[in-house]
Amino acid sequence: MSASKETEGAVAVITIRNPPVNALSQQAVESILKVLKEVQFDPAVKAIVICGENGKFSAGADIRTFENIGQKSDSLSHFLEDVNSMAEKSEKPVIAAIEGVALGGGLELALGCHYRVAHVKARLGLTEVLLGIFPGAGGTQRLPRLIGLLPALEMITTGKIVFAPVALKLGLIDSVTEDNTIKAAIHFAQNVIGKPLESRRLCTKPIQCPPNMETIFNDSKIKLKKLFHGAISHQLCVEAIRAAVQLPFAEGILKERELLFSIFNSEQARDQAKARQYAFFAERRVTKWTTPSGANWKSASPHPIGVAAVIGLGTMGRGIVVCLAKAQIQVIAVEQDGKQLEMGRKAVTKILERETLTMQQRGLALMSDSFGSITFTLDFNSLKNADLVIEAVYENMALKKEIFKQLSSICMPEAFLCTNTSGLNIDEIASVTGRPHLVIGTHFFSPAHIMKLLEVVRGYHSSPTTISTVINLSKVLGKIGVVVGNCPSFVGNRMMGPYLHQAIFLLEDGCYPEEVDKVLEEFGLAMGPFRMSDLVGLDVGWRSRMESGLTGPKLLPGALVRQREGKRYSPLPDILCEKGRFGQKTGRGWYQYETVGGRNAVPDPWVQNFLHDYRKAHTIKQKPTSQNEILEWCLYPLINEGFNVLEEEIASGPEDIDVIYNNGYGWPRHMGGPMFYASMVGLPKVLTKLEVFYENNPDIPSLKPSGLLKKLVKQGSPPLKEWRSQLGYQNSKL
Ligand SMILES: CCC/C=C/C(=O)SCCNC(=O)CCNC(=O)[C@H](O)C(C)(C)COP(=O)([O-])OP(=O)([O-])OC[C@H]1O[C@@H](n2cnc3c(N)ncnc32)[C@H](O)[C@@H]1OP(=O)([O-])[O-]
């Protein structure tokens, strides 16, 4: 953890060293400050280049030291601003040579320099806000002075990362190179020796402001509130930028400091920052997967995938083809029907065209000159060339087994066979193949080319190499793969089950869909349960309930309308489906939509009358329910199922569940994930509430508190990072 200096003629090169990403710990910052001072006084040095070791400028302040959020990050920001200010005031030109990343405090350091030279593949951004804080080392004051108010407002308040070519257009950097960045920066430095520096010091630069600034700030705050569901740090960013516009630089810096300090002084803001930082590390934690049998990320090496095949070109299959092609993997896309194949080809081509455009807008054209080639074919035999096959036909066990039987004889003996299912039994599918160790579940989320989550479902026989290969593939695809066990609906959907049932029971008891959705959306979920069900399609669950005899022709005669096998059951969604109300796809569901396929959910008087009549017919008394009751009634059973999932070793740790919810189910990151949220609320409170719910509703089994939750409370509710040690995994061979 240090900074060192070498000289190249009259140019001193300061290298930041703190592997793996040159994070700016207090020690690293002190070290840069010391070397920077030294070269200021060295008469042989006429210019200074600052770079990072191993192809990375810096990933910003060292988040690992934020554990006691407050003191550490606050004083670190002071130190870092001292460095930035010293670089800025230097009488010798200081040039940042940016390779890899300049994020957060890393970019703030670069902003203190007089010039910035970046490699064409470098990524730059003030990402602090995504960790619940904001650029507190001069970033909010310098960036608007450099690139203008509006682009700075966007970058700072959203944590947007830009690639070097876009950064050049924005005026964020001065030069882009495709060659050795440090050499290019030294060359640049040699050319600017002796040139006046006053105009290069951002602290002296005025901000170009549009006349309607107040409207811009206010609109921005409203937009951010909607986009980030009440996360405080985004709002504070706007205030800091407002200070940049209204105050002289030195006063702006003080205001920035004061606002940063206000995060550490507010319990809510501090909790949000903790949650976001936890979410960041949880995503890294899940890559270090383990299984109950003792296999883990270290016990197997992934196989590279050069050629992948996708079977089935429905919505999911198309998305999967796109993400493989974007990762420059050669794809064989197979359909059994000529018309479907043609439709699939057209849809994939259209998505790829859109993606190309987006990439060009993000300045990535240079890097994405080719997608992986795609062969669209009806010929199953072409699968013999694939290293890995992803079957993505619709959810039908018989059909999937038929396909896997064929794959087993057609594919190379070492080819991996994946099934894209949201809940079917992986072992049953693997059982028809001669290679169950190479079979695994890959549960993609829709739209598959956009959603980051991939549930990687290990079967009983899935080998560590198979798991490792698919986890590695998920990284190649830019996704986060989370290894989960094989049980009906796996982790995410399984936990959704009780949550959705609870929400529907609320409708029986007197609430309306929009009321319930509003509470959960204000909590921060991207969509409430009813808007989400309308988006997914109510017919999906209806079909599966018919299949399992809960409704429809297979329902046993004499079954009670609101009970199944002694458990509470609500027929409300079944009745909606019988009336053809499938959600957005039919223009009617829990809400009404302007058109078939429309997205704008409007409360529907028909639904209100229907619920009213239903309650009357079943003599259900309407109970008043407070917002807090709605929240606890819906979320605590979801969390409880999370504890069951942990206890049954379906997920290997609370972080796994939280990563799944943050990336696949629209859980607000500033709430960390359902298990983190439970730890913040307090396990005794969650347990007590569940006990009361269950006592009053013994016909809802999902309210029965999980054994693990009870055990943790009995042990004095240890912090979340210790829960893992309470799981069966500690007895494994790890
Ligand atoms: C003070 C106020 C002002 C300033 C505030 C800030 O700057 S706030 C900061 C603003 N900065 C950000 O928001 C940037 C956050 N970082 C990133 O976005 C990505 O890590 C990346 C793009 C830098 C590299 O992606 P990639 O897929 O190539 O690799 P990877 O993601 O797997 O990481 C490799 C290892 O590095 C670790 N590590 C990473 N960053 C930090 C850090 N800052 N610190 C500590 N550690 C960090 C990471 O945990 C992992 O450790 P493990 O598991 O091996 O023990």
The ligand as a Gaussian input file, in Angstrom:
#p B3LYP/6-31G(d) Opt

LIG

-4 1
 C      -14.018000       9.293000       0.864000
 C      -15.086000      10.054000       0.111000
 C      -14.863000      10.231000      -1.327000
 C      -14.595000       8.994000      -2.075000
 C      -15.377000       7.906000      -2.009000
 C      -15.115000       6.738000      -2.861000
 O      -14.242000       6.720000      -3.694000
 S      -16.107000       5.404000      -2.626000
 C      -15.544000       4.217000      -3.769000
 C      -16.002000       4.483000      -5.150000
 N      -15.556000       3.426000      -6.042000
 C      -16.391000       2.508000      -6.573000
 O      -17.580000       2.597000      -6.442000
 C      -15.752000       1.414000      -7.374000
 C      -16.101000       0.064000      -6.787000
 N      -15.475000      -1.033000      -7.533000
 C      -15.926000      -1.495000      -8.693000
 O      -16.856000      -0.970000      -9.279000
 C      -15.266000      -2.726000      -9.258000
 O      -14.717000      -3.445000      -8.189000
 C      -14.167000      -2.440000     -10.311000
 C      -14.834000      -1.905000     -11.576000
 C      -13.180000      -1.465000      -9.797000
 C      -13.409000      -3.757000     -10.644000
 O      -14.311000      -4.739000     -11.036000
 P      -13.808000      -6.247000     -11.284000
 O      -15.016000      -6.992000     -11.737000
 O      -12.616000      -6.218000     -12.170000
 O      -13.302000      -6.778000      -9.875000
 P      -14.107000      -6.890000      -8.496000
 O      -15.287000      -5.985000      -8.484000
 O      -14.293000      -8.312000      -8.171000
 O      -13.032000      -6.232000      -7.494000
 C      -11.816000      -6.883000      -7.222000
 C      -11.526000      -6.783000      -5.750000
 O      -11.336000      -5.402000      -5.427000
 C      -12.181000      -5.034000      -4.360000
 N      -12.550000      -3.613000      -4.553000
 C      -13.046000      -3.022000      -5.645000
 N      -13.195000      -1.707000      -5.460000
 C      -12.776000      -1.471000      -4.193000
 C      -12.670000      -0.285000      -3.409000
 N      -13.014000       0.918000      -3.875000
 N      -12.218000      -0.422000      -2.157000
 C      -11.879000      -1.611000      -1.666000
 N      -11.924000      -2.762000      -2.364000
 C      -12.376000      -2.676000      -3.618000
 C      -13.360000      -5.964000      -4.477000
 O      -14.058000      -6.060000      -3.253000
 C      -12.683000      -7.253000      -4.871000
 O      -12.148000      -7.822000      -3.693000
 P      -12.112000      -9.419000      -3.475000
 O      -13.523000      -9.884000      -3.601000
 O      -11.228000      -9.916000      -4.581000
 O      -11.566000      -9.548000      -2.113000

